[in-house]
């Protein structure tokens, strides 16, 4: 889970990677504890200081909210596991240990160092490299903090990094150890594999009714034959479409809007022109410019006398190579569409088929002919009335939504036993749905596909008392609240309904056991007579070249002892059956597995991480970390923390 955050920039780690805000220093650490209320239940002690259950629960909620912001569709059940609870507790303890070490080591961050760190953040830099204060303030505000709070957190993070990086940053992986480890990691082995597939033994087993009933009744198998919890619900959605229905706009207001935005309803005028360019640099001498102008005037006189010859004259004489071959055609362009503004202005001053006077620009002298005009027409009010009405209604609805959302939120909370007050107040549709589960069903959409809404629906209070959920924003300008009308807890399905499923499961288990028995017998034969031939062709495998062998099989092959060859190993593949492997040769590193220098660097990083973990373990001992026995099993926040 935390690997997700480590892949982001250090800035996001500063803001997102902390599970709980806990500052050291006079009054700050204690002040944080006071925010947690009077809960004196201790889950752990670090350096003689108590970590309360309230602080731990706060850390779990913070962790979940951070992950939800990064992955909105994450399954809420992911949080309600012993592993996740242990992870959040370990994270809080680790931070407290590191804070204690930073305090004892007197690690501080000077203003100058903090400033350097801020100036190095790419998100806070303008294109010219200067510091963008507006971007900085906007980011800080988006995190719900003041600059002082953000900078305090940065100081803390920088201090914490010093504690571990003092070890991580100085670790050295010995060359001999590195080489041996890489040899083992990227080693190739020539093997022969004989498979005993479960499917090949399926027709040799026949579970009895007694076997089926026994397997069905075994508590260890109950979850396999269980109907998930489900509910029939009613819910309401407050969105812009709903608010727009109650908004009417007078004809007078619509006409005023039309007049104020008439440019939007006018088709952009475009003109098509051809030109002949007599090129002369702006820095040219007066004599050269006069010579160019004389030439241009001659060409102008020629095309004025015979307008039909314009294209031919342009092809032969224009210095604009891009348009000359097209008879001087510049195609259609609007205002601002030409690099030479005097040429553009001249084109917009002419009438169709008119050849204008000589035009001077920074490129030289132009002879311009307007060939076509399009656009410039204004759409009538009646033709855009419906469009304007929709726009105005949307704008008014957006203005009203903020106020309506607040009222909606208060109403579903203050009158939790019914959604009717909200329906009547906002003219909402009371929607219903049956067979709703805690996770979105295939094909679900809108509110019924929103994990946060479903999570709230299946909260303890909502299930027990059938009360409204809080108002939940499921999309921009869209809020929903719902309540359970009928709830059915998860329960084991009758044997008659799942007998086929139980039978098939037993066939797989018994066939896999038979395949394993056959494989183990074959393994014993080969070990007794190593020279026995195997039918399967030998292949060379490594972690990079698996030849479609499964990961468990590759791992077993590369971990098997190979001091004496041939070597044999049996691999239990679970439901897939069993495999017997003969290792005939051990070869060197696979050349395609990894770049040697990069692999060595990665190994060095792993070595560094290992030393960092060892140092952290030593710090835990130094600061006498005590975690209360059974605290995870006794956690009353298990269900509420994920809601």
C-alpha positions as CSV (number, residue, x, y, z in Angstrom):
1,X,0.0,0.0,0.0
2,X,2.7,2.5,1.0
3,X,4.6,1.6,-2.2
4,X,2.0,3.7,-4.0
5,X,3.1,6.8,-2.2
6,X,6.9,6.1,-2.4
7,X,6.6,6.3,-6.2
8,X,5.5,9.9,-6.1
9,X,7.7,13.0,-5.6
10,X,9.2,13.9,-2.3
11,X,6.8,16.8,-2.1
12,X,3.8,14.5,-2.1
13,X,5.6,12.3,0.4
14,X,5.9,15.4,2.7
15,X,2.2,16.0,2.5
16,X,0.7,12.5,2.0
17,X,3.1,9.9,3.5
18,X,2.6,10.8,7.1
19,X,0.0,8.8,8.9
20,X,-0.4,11.2,11.9
21,X,0.8,14.7,12.7
22,X,3.0,14.4,15.8
23,X,5.5,17.2,16.4
24,X,8.2,17.2,19.0
25,X,9.2,20.2,20.9
26,X,7.9,22.1,23.9
27,X,4.1,22.0,24.0
28,X,3.5,20.9,20.5
29,X,3.7,17.1,21.0
30,X,1.5,17.4,24.1
31,X,-0.8,19.8,22.4
32,X,-1.4,17.3,19.6
33,X,-2.3,14.6,22.2
34,X,-4.9,17.0,23.7
35,X,-6.7,17.2,20.4
36,X,-7.5,13.5,20.6
37,X,-9.8,13.9,23.6
38,X,-9.7,12.2,26.9
39,X,-9.3,8.6,25.6
40,X,-6.6,7.2,27.9
41,X,-6.6,3.7,26.3
42,X,-3.0,3.0,25.5
43,X,-2.1,0.9,22.5
44,X,1.6,1.4,22.7
45,X,4.4,3.3,24.5
46,X,7.4,4.9,22.8
47,X,10.2,6.5,24.9
48,X,7.8,6.5,27.9
49,X,5.1,8.4,25.9
50,X,1.7,6.9,25.4
51,X,0.1,6.3,22.0
52,X,-3.6,6.3,22.6
53,X,-6.2,4.4,20.7
54,X,-7.8,7.7,19.6
55,X,-4.5,8.8,18.0
56,X,-4.2,5.4,16.2
57,X,-7.8,5.6,14.9
58,X,-7.1,9.2,13.7
59,X,-4.0,7.8,11.9
60,X,-6.1,5.1,10.2
61,X,-8.7,7.6,9.0
62,X,-6.0,9.9,7.7
63,X,-4.4,7.0,5.9
64,X,-7.7,6.0,4.3
65,X,-8.5,9.5,3.2
66,X,-5.1,10.0,1.6
67,X,-5.4,6.8,-0.3
68,X,-9.0,7.6,-1.4
69,X,-7.8,10.9,-2.8
70,X,-5.2,9.1,-4.9
71,X,-7.4,6.1,-5.8
72,X,-11.2,7.1,-5.5
73,X,-12.4,3.6,-6.5
74,X,-10.3,1.7,-4.0
75,X,-12.2,-1.1,-2.2
76,X,-13.2,0.0,1.3
77,X,-12.7,-3.6,2.5
78,X,-9.0,-3.2,1.9
79,X,-8.8,-1.1,5.0
80,X,-10.7,-3.4,7.3
81,X,-8.1,-6.1,7.6
82,X,-5.6,-7.1,10.3
83,X,-2.7,-6.4,7.9
84,X,-3.9,-2.8,7.2
85,X,-4.5,-2.1,10.9
86,X,-1.1,-3.5,11.7
87,X,0.4,-1.4,9.0
88,X,-1.2,1.8,10.2
89,X,-0.1,1.1,13.8
90,X,3.5,0.3,12.7
91,X,3.6,3.5,10.7
92,X,2.6,5.6,13.7
93,X,5.1,3.8,15.9
94,X,7.8,4.2,13.4
95,X,7.2,7.9,13.2
96,X,7.2,8.3,16.9
97,X,10.4,6.4,17.2
98,X,12.0,8.5,14.5
99,X,10.7,11.7,16.1
100,X,12.3,10.6,19.5
101,X,15.6,9.9,17.7
102,X,15.5,13.3,16.0
103,X,14.9,15.0,19.3
104,X,17.7,13.1,21.1
105,X,20.1,13.8,18.2
106,X,19.1,17.5,18.2
107,X,18.4,17.5,14.5
108,X,17.1,20.8,13.4
109,X,16.4,22.4,10.0
110,X,17.6,25.9,9.5
111,X,15.6,28.6,7.7
112,X,18.2,28.6,4.9
113,X,17.9,24.9,4.3
114,X,14.1,25.0,4.3
115,X,14.2,27.8,1.8
116,X,16.6,25.8,-0.5
117,X,14.2,22.9,-0.3
118,X,11.2,25.0,-1.2
119,X,13.0,26.7,-4.1
120,X,13.9,23.3,-5.5
121,X,10.3,22.1,-5.8
122,X,9.3,22.0,-9.5
123,X,5.6,22.7,-8.8
124,X,6.6,26.0,-7.3
125,X,8.7,27.3,-10.2
126,X,7.8,29.6,-13.0
127,X,9.0,29.0,-16.5
128,X,11.9,31.4,-15.9
129,X,13.0,29.4,-12.8
130,X,11.8,32.0,-10.3
131,X,9.7,31.0,-7.2
132,X,5.9,31.2,-7.9
133,X,4.3,32.4,-4.6
134,X,0.8,32.0,-6.0
135,X,1.4,28.4,-6.9
136,X,2.9,27.8,-3.5
137,X,0.0,29.4,-1.6
138,X,-2.5,27.6,-3.8
139,X,-1.0,24.2,-3.1
140,X,-0.8,24.8,0.6
141,X,-4.4,25.9,0.8
142,X,-5.5,22.8,-1.2
143,X,-4.0,20.7,1.6
144,X,-6.1,22.6,4.2
145,X,-3.0,24.2,5.8
146,X,-1.5,27.6,6.3
147,X,2.1,28.3,5.1
148,X,3.3,28.1,8.7
149,X,1.7,24.6,9.2
150,X,3.1,23.4,5.8
151,X,6.6,24.6,6.6
152,X,6.5,23.1,10.1
153,X,5.6,19.8,8.5
154,X,8.4,20.1,6.0
155,X,10.9,20.8,8.8
156,X,9.7,17.7,10.6
157,X,9.9,15.6,7.5
158,X,13.4,16.8,6.8
159,X,14.5,16.0,10.4
160,X,13.0,12.5,10.2
161,X,14.8,11.9,6.9
162,X,18.1,12.7,8.5
163,X,17.6,10.0,11.2
164,X,17.4,7.1,8.7
165,X,19.3,8.6,5.8
166,X,22.4,8.9,8.0
167,X,22.5,5.1,7.9
168,X,20.9,4.5,4.5
169,X,23.1,7.0,2.7
170,X,26.3,5.6,4.0
171,X,25.7,1.9,3.5
172,X,28.2,0.0,1.3
173,X,27.4,-3.3,-0.3
174,X,30.7,-5.4,-0.5
175,X,31.6,-6.5,-4.0
176,X,31.9,-10.1,-3.1
177,X,28.5,-10.2,-1.4
178,X,26.9,-8.3,-4.3
179,X,28.4,-10.6,-6.9
180,X,27.2,-13.7,-5.1
181,X,23.7,-12.4,-4.6
182,X,23.4,-11.3,-8.3
183,X,24.7,-14.7,-9.4
184,X,21.9,-16.3,-7.4
185,X,19.3,-13.9,-8.5
186,X,20.0,-14.1,-12.3
187,X,21.3,-17.7,-12.4
188,X,20.1,-19.9,-15.3
189,X,19.4,-23.6,-14.9
190,X,18.8,-26.3,-17.4
191,X,15.8,-28.4,-16.3
192,X,13.3,-31.0,-17.3
193,X,9.8,-30.7,-15.9
194,X,7.2,-33.5,-15.6
195,X,3.7,-32.3,-14.7
196,X,1.0,-34.2,-12.9
197,X,-2.0,-32.0,-13.7
198,X,-5.2,-32.0,-11.5
199,X,-7.4,-32.1,-14.6
200,X,-5.8,-35.4,-15.6
201,X,-6.9,-37.0,-12.3
202,X,-10.4,-35.5,-12.2
203,X,-12.1,-38.5,-13.7
204,X,-10.5,-40.8,-11.1
205,X,-12.3,-39.2,-8.1
206,X,-15.9,-39.3,-7.1
207,X,-16.9,-37.4,-4.0
208,X,-19.8,-39.0,-2.1
209,X,-22.8,-37.2,-0.7
210,X,-21.3,-37.7,2.8
211,X,-18.1,-36.0,1.6
212,X,-20.1,-33.1,0.1
213,X,-22.1,-32.6,3.3
214,X,-18.9,-32.8,5.5
215,X,-17.1,-30.2,3.3
216,X,-20.1,-27.9,3.2
217,X,-20.5,-28.0,7.0
218,X,-16.8,-27.4,7.8
219,X,-16.6,-23.8,9.2
220,X,-13.3,-23.3,7.3
221,X,-15.2,-23.6,4.0
222,X,-18.2,-21.5,5.0
223,X,-17.2,-18.3,3.1
224,X,-17.0,-20.2,-0.2
225,X,-20.8,-20.9,-0.1
226,X,-22.0,-17.7,1.4
227,X,-24.4,-15.1,0.0
228,X,-23.0,-11.6,0.4
229,X,-24.8,-9.0,2.5
230,X,-27.4,-7.2,0.5
231,X,-29.9,-4.4,0.9
232,X,-32.9,-2.7,-0.6
233,X,-32.4,1.0,-0.5
234,X,-33.9,4.4,-1.3
235,X,-31.8,7.4,-2.2
236,X,-32.0,10.9,-3.5
237,X,-29.6,12.8,-5.7
238,X,-29.2,16.6,-5.6
239,X,-27.5,17.9,-8.8
240,X,-27.5,20.8,-11.3
241,X,-30.1,19.1,-13.5
242,X,-32.5,18.9,-10.5
243,X,-32.0,22.6,-9.6
244,X,-32.4,23.7,-13.3
245,X,-35.9,22.2,-13.4
246,X,-37.0,24.8,-10.8
247,X,-35.5,27.8,-12.6
248,X,-37.4,29.9,-15.1
249,X,-35.8,32.8,-17.0
250,X,-37.9,35.6,-18.5
251,X,-37.8,36.5,-22.2
252,X,-36.4,39.9,-21.3
253,X,-33.4,38.4,-19.4
254,X,-32.7,36.0,-22.2
255,X,-32.6,38.9,-24.7
256,X,-30.3,40.9,-22.5
257,X,-28.0,37.9,-22.3
258,X,-28.1,37.6,-26.0
259,X,-27.2,41.3,-26.5
260,X,-24.4,41.1,-24.0
261,X,-22.9,38.1,-25.7
262,X,-23.7,38.8,-29.3
263,X,-20.1,38.1,-30.4
264,X,-20.6,34.5,-29.3
265,X,-23.5,34.1,-31.7
266,X,-21.7,35.7,-34.7
267,X,-19.9,33.5,-37.1
268,X,-16.3,34.6,-37.4
269,X,-15.7,36.4,-40.7
270,X,-12.9,34.9,-42.8
271,X,-11.4,36.2,-46.0
272,X,-9.5,34.5,-48.8
273,X,-6.9,36.5,-50.7
274,X,-4.0,36.1,-53.1
275,X,-0.9,38.2,-53.1
276,X,2.3,38.8,-55.0
277,X,5.3,39.7,-52.8
278,X,8.3,41.7,-54.0
279,X,10.7,40.9,-51.2
280,X,13.0,43.5,-49.7
281,X,14.6,43.5,-46.2
282,X,13.5,46.3,-43.8
283,X,17.2,47.1,-43.3
284,X,17.8,47.4,-47.1
285,X,19.2,50.7,-48.5
286,X,16.9,53.4,-49.8
287,X,18.0,52.6,-53.3
288,X,17.2,48.9,-53.0
289,X,13.8,49.6,-51.5
290,X,13.0,52.1,-54.3
291,X,14.0,49.5,-56.9
292,X,11.7,46.9,-55.2
293,X,8.8,49.3,-55.0
294,X,9.2,50.2,-58.7
295,X,9.0,46.5,-59.6
296,X,5.9,46.0,-57.4
297,X,4.2,49.0,-59.0
298,X,4.8,47.6,-62.4
299,X,3.3,44.2,-61.5
300,X,0.4,46.0,-59.9
301,X,-0.3,47.9,-63.1
302,X,-0.1,44.7,-65.0
303,X,-2.7,42.8,-63.0
304,X,-5.0,45.8,-62.7
305,X,-5.0,45.9,-66.5
306,X,-5.7,42.2,-66.7
307,X,-7.1,40.9,-63.4
308,X,-7.5,37.3,-64.8
309,X,-3.7,37.1,-65.1
310,X,-3.1,37.6,-61.3
311,X,-2.4,33.9,-60.6
312,X,0.0,33.5,-63.5
313,X,1.8,36.8,-62.6
314,X,2.1,35.5,-59.0
315,X,3.6,32.2,-60.1
316,X,6.2,33.9,-62.2
317,X,7.1,36.9,-60.0
318,X,6.1,36.4,-56.3
319,X,9.0,36.0,-53.8
320,X,6.7,34.2,-51.4
321,X,7.7,30.6,-52.4
322,X,4.9,29.1,-50.3
323,X,2.1,30.7,-52.1
324,X,3.6,31.5,-55.5
325,X,3.2,28.0,-56.8
326,X,-0.5,28.2,-55.9
327,X,-1.0,31.5,-57.8
328,X,-0.5,33.6,-54.7
329,X,-3.4,31.9,-52.9
330,X,-3.3,32.4,-49.0
331,X,-6.5,30.4,-48.4
332,X,-9.1,31.5,-45.8
333,X,-7.9,33.4,-42.7
334,X,-9.5,35.4,-39.9
335,X,-8.3,38.4,-38.0
336,X,-4.8,37.6,-36.6
337,X,-4.3,34.8,-39.1
338,X,-1.5,36.4,-41.2
339,X,2.0,37.2,-40.1
340,X,2.0,40.4,-42.1
341,X,-0.7,42.6,-40.4
342,X,-0.7,45.3,-43.2
343,X,-1.5,42.6,-45.7
344,X,-4.3,41.3,-43.5
345,X,-5.7,44.8,-42.9
346,X,-5.7,45.4,-46.7
347,X,-7.5,42.1,-47.4
348,X,-10.3,43.0,-44.8
349,X,-10.7,46.5,-46.5
350,X,-11.3,45.1,-50.0
351,X,-14.4,43.8,-51.8
352,X,-14.6,40.5,-53.4
353,X,-12.5,40.3,-56.6
354,X,-11.0,43.7,-55.9
355,X,-7.3,44.3,-56.3
356,X,-6.0,46.9,-53.7
357,X,-3.3,49.4,-53.7
358,X,0.3,48.5,-53.0
359,X,0.9,47.3,-49.4
360,X,4.2,47.7,-47.5
361,X,5.2,45.3,-44.7
362,X,8.4,44.2,-43.0
363,X,8.7,41.5,-45.7
364,X,8.5,43.9,-48.7
365,X,5.8,45.1,-51.0
366,X,2.5,43.2,-51.6
367,X,-0.1,43.3,-54.3
368,X,-3.4,42.0,-52.8
369,X,-6.5,40.5,-54.4
370,X,-9.5,39.5,-52.4
371,X,-11.0,36.3,-53.8
372,X,-13.8,35.3,-51.3
373,X,-15.5,36.2,-48.1
374,X,-17.4,33.9,-45.7
375,X,-18.9,34.1,-42.2
376,X,-19.7,37.3,-40.4
377,X,-23.3,36.4,-40.1
378,X,-25.1,36.8,-36.8
379,X,-27.4,34.0,-35.6
380,X,-30.9,35.2,-34.8
381,X,-32.2,35.3,-31.2
382,X,-34.8,32.7,-31.9
383,X,-32.3,30.2,-33.4
384,X,-30.2,30.3,-30.2
385,X,-33.0,30.9,-27.6
386,X,-33.0,27.3,-26.3
387,X,-29.2,27.3,-26.1
388,X,-29.2,30.6,-24.1
389,X,-31.9,29.4,-21.8
390,X,-29.9,26.3,-20.9
391,X,-26.7,28.3,-20.3
392,X,-28.5,30.8,-18.0
393,X,-30.3,28.1,-16.1
394,X,-27.0,26.2,-15.6
395,X,-25.3,29.4,-14.4
396,X,-28.1,30.1,-11.9
397,X,-28.1,26.5,-10.8
398,X,-24.4,26.6,-10.1
399,X,-24.8,29.7,-8.0
400,X,-27.6,28.1,-6.0
401,X,-26.0,24.7,-5.6
402,X,-23.6,25.7,-2.9
403,X,-26.4,27.0,-0.7
404,X,-28.7,24.1,-1.6
405,X,-25.9,21.6,-0.8
406,X,-25.6,23.0,2.7
407,X,-29.3,22.8,3.3
408,X,-29.4,19.3,1.8
409,X,-26.5,18.2,4.0
410,X,-28.1,19.5,7.2
411,X,-31.6,18.1,6.3
412,X,-30.6,14.5,5.8
413,X,-28.5,14.7,9.0
414,X,-31.0,16.4,11.2
415,X,-34.0,14.3,10.0
416,X,-32.2,11.0,9.7
417,X,-35.2,8.7,9.6
418,X,-36.6,9.8,6.3
419,X,-35.6,11.3,3.0
420,X,-39.0,12.8,2.3
421,X,-38.2,16.2,3.8
422,X,-35.4,16.5,1.3
423,X,-37.6,15.2,-1.5
424,X,-40.3,17.8,-0.8
425,X,-37.8,20.7,-0.2
426,X,-35.8,20.3,-3.4
427,X,-38.4,18.5,-5.6
428,X,-36.2,15.4,-5.8
429,X,-37.0,12.0,-7.2
430,X,-37.0,9.3,-4.5
431,X,-35.1,6.5,-6.2
432,X,-35.0,2.8,-5.1
433,X,-32.7,-0.1,-5.7
434,X,-32.7,-3.7,-4.7
435,X,-29.9,-6.2,-4.1
436,X,-27.3,-3.5,-3.5
437,X,-24.0,-4.8,-2.2
438,X,-21.1,-3.2,-0.4
439,X,-19.1,-3.2,-3.6
440,X,-20.4,-1.9,-6.9
441,X,-22.1,-4.6,-9.0
442,X,-21.3,-5.1,-12.7
443,X,-23.2,-2.5,-14.8
444,X,-23.9,-0.2,-11.9
445,X,-23.7,3.5,-12.5
446,X,-23.8,6.9,-10.9
447,X,-24.5,6.7,-7.1
448,X,-24.8,2.9,-7.1
449,X,-21.2,2.6,-8.6
450,X,-19.7,5.1,-6.1
451,X,-17.6,3.2,-3.4
452,X,-17.9,6.0,-0.9
453,X,-21.7,6.1,-1.0
454,X,-21.9,2.3,-0.8
455,X,-19.5,2.3,2.1
456,X,-21.7,4.8,4.0
457,X,-24.8,2.8,3.2
458,X,-23.3,-0.3,4.9
459,X,-22.0,1.6,7.9
460,X,-22.9,0.2,11.3
461,X,-25.3,3.0,12.2
462,X,-27.0,2.9,8.8
463,X,-27.5,-0.8,9.0
464,X,-28.6,-0.9,12.6
465,X,-31.0,2.0,12.7
466,X,-31.8,2.4,9.0
467,X,-30.8,6.0,9.1
468,X,-29.9,8.3,6.3
469,X,-26.3,8.4,5.2
470,X,-24.5,11.7,5.3
471,X,-24.7,13.8,2.2
472,X,-21.9,12.5,-0.1
473,X,-20.4,14.3,-3.1
474,X,-20.1,11.6,-5.8
475,X,-19.2,14.0,-8.6
476,X,-18.8,17.8,-9.2
477,X,-22.1,19.5,-8.2
478,X,-23.7,16.1,-7.4
479,X,-24.6,15.0,-3.8
480,X,-26.4,11.9,-2.7
481,X,-27.9,10.5,0.5
482,X,-29.5,7.1,1.0
483,X,-30.9,4.8,3.6
484,X,-31.4,1.1,3.9
485,X,-35.0,-0.1,3.8
486,X,-34.3,-3.8,4.1
487,X,-31.1,-5.5,5.1
488,X,-30.0,-9.1,4.7
489,X,-26.7,-10.1,6.4
490,X,-24.3,-12.4,4.7
491,X,-25.4,-16.0,5.2
492,X,-24.5,-19.5,4.1
493,X,-26.6,-20.7,1.2
494,X,-28.6,-23.9,1.5
495,X,-26.6,-27.0,0.5
496,X,-29.2,-27.7,-2.2
497,X,-28.4,-24.4,-3.9
498,X,-24.6,-24.9,-3.9
499,X,-24.3,-28.7,-4.1
500,X,-22.8,-28.6,-7.6
501,X,-20.3,-25.9,-6.5
502,X,-19.3,-28.0,-3.5
503,X,-19.0,-31.1,-5.6
504,X,-16.7,-29.4,-8.2
505,X,-14.6,-27.9,-5.4
506,X,-14.1,-31.4,-3.8
507,X,-13.3,-32.9,-7.2
508,X,-10.5,-30.3,-7.6
509,X,-9.2,-30.9,-4.1
510,X,-9.2,-34.7,-4.4
511,X,-7.8,-34.7,-7.9
512,X,-5.0,-32.4,-6.8
513,X,-4.2,-34.7,-3.9
514,X,-4.1,-37.7,-6.3
515,X,-1.8,-35.7,-8.6
516,X,0.4,-34.9,-5.7
517,X,0.6,-38.5,-4.6
518,X,1.6,-39.6,-8.2
519,X,4.2,-36.8,-8.4
520,X,5.7,-37.7,-5.0
521,X,6.0,-41.3,-6.1
522,X,7.7,-40.3,-9.3
523,X,10.1,-38.0,-7.4
524,X,11.1,-40.9,-5.1
525,X,11.8,-43.1,-8.2
526,X,14.1,-40.4,-9.8
527,X,16.0,-39.8,-6.6
528,X,16.6,-43.5,-6.2
529,X,17.7,-43.8,-9.8
530,X,19.1,-40.4,-11.0
531,X,20.0,-41.7,-14.4
532,X,16.4,-42.5,-15.3
533,X,15.4,-40.7,-18.5
534,X,12.7,-38.1,-18.5
535,X,10.5,-37.7,-21.5
536,X,10.2,-33.9,-21.4
537,X,12.8,-31.8,-23.3
538,X,15.3,-29.8,-21.4
539,X,14.9,-26.0,-21.2
540,X,17.1,-23.3,-19.8
541,X,15.1,-21.1,-17.4
542,X,15.9,-18.0,-15.3
543,X,13.8,-15.3,-13.6
544,X,13.8,-13.4,-16.8
545,X,13.1,-16.4,-19.1
546,X,10.5,-18.6,-17.6
547,X,9.3,-20.5,-20.7
548,X,5.8,-20.0,-19.4
549,X,6.5,-21.8,-16.1
550,X,4.6,-20.4,-13.1
551,X,6.3,-18.2,-10.6
552,X,6.1,-20.8,-7.8
553,X,7.7,-23.4,-10.1
554,X,10.5,-21.0,-11.1
555,X,11.1,-20.0,-7.5
556,X,11.4,-23.7,-6.5
557,X,13.7,-24.5,-9.4
558,X,16.1,-21.7,-8.5
559,X,16.0,-22.3,-4.8
560,X,16.6,-26.0,-5.0
561,X,20.1,-27.3,-3.9
562,X,22.4,-27.9,-6.8
563,X,25.7,-28.9,-5.3
564,X,25.3,-32.3,-6.7
565,X,23.7,-32.8,-10.2
566,X,21.4,-34.1,-11.3
567,X,19.2,-32.7,-8.6
568,X,15.5,-33.4,-8.2
569,X,12.7,-31.3,-6.6
570,X,9.0,-31.7,-6.3
571,X,6.7,-28.7,-6.4
572,X,3.2,-28.6,-5.1
573,X,1.2,-26.4,-7.4
574,X,-2.0,-26.4,-5.3
575,X,-5.2,-26.7,-7.4
576,X,-3.0,-27.1,-10.5
577,X,-1.4,-30.3,-9.4
578,X,2.2,-31.2,-8.9
579,X,5.5,-31.0,-10.8
580,X,8.7,-32.9,-10.6
581,X,11.8,-31.1,-11.8
582,X,15.2,-32.5,-12.8
583,X,18.0,-29.9,-12.6
584,X,20.7,-31.0,-15.1
585,X,23.0,-28.0,-15.3
586,X,23.6,-24.7,-13.4
587,X,24.7,-21.9,-15.8
588,X,25.9,-18.3,-15.3
589,X,23.9,-15.1,-15.1
590,X,21.2,-14.6,-17.8
591,X,22.6,-11.9,-20.0
592,X,19.1,-10.4,-20.7
593,X,18.0,-10.5,-17.1
594,X,19.4,-7.0,-16.1
595,X,22.1,-4.5,-16.8
596,X,25.0,-5.5,-14.5
597,X,25.7,-2.0,-13.3
598,X,22.0,-1.2,-12.7
599,X,21.5,-4.6,-10.9
600,X,24.5,-3.8,-8.7
601,X,23.1,-0.4,-7.8
602,X,19.7,-2.0,-7.0
603,X,21.4,-4.5,-4.8
604,X,23.3,-1.8,-3.0
605,X,19.9,0.0,-2.4
606,X,18.5,-3.2,-1.0
607,X,21.5,-3.5,1.3
608,X,21.1,0.1,2.3
609,X,17.4,-0.6,3.1
610,X,18.3,-3.6,5.2
611,X,20.8,-1.6,7.3
612,X,18.1,1.1,7.7
613,X,15.7,-1.5,9.0
614,X,18.3,-2.9,11.4
615,X,19.0,0.7,12.7
616,X,15.3,1.2,13.1
617,X,15.0,-2.0,15.1
618,X,17.8,-0.8,17.3
619,X,16.0,2.5,17.9
620,X,12.9,0.6,18.9
621,X,14.9,-1.2,21.5
622,X,16.6,2.0,22.7
623,X,13.3,3.9,23.1
624,X,11.6,0.9,24.7
625,X,8.7,0.4,22.2
626,X,5.9,-1.5,23.8
627,X,2.8,-2.5,21.9
628,X,-0.1,-3.7,24.0
629,X,-0.7,-7.4,23.6
630,X,-3.8,-8.2,21.6
631,X,-4.4,-4.6,20.6
632,X,-5.3,-5.6,17.0
633,X,-7.7,-8.3,18.0
634,X,-9.4,-5.9,20.4
635,X,-9.6,-3.0,18.0
636,X,-13.2,-1.6,18.3
637,X,-12.4,0.8,15.4
638,X,-12.1,-2.1,12.9
639,X,-15.6,-1.5,11.5
640,X,-15.9,2.2,12.1
641,X,-12.5,3.2,10.8
642,X,-13.3,2.2,7.3
643,X,-16.6,4.1,7.3
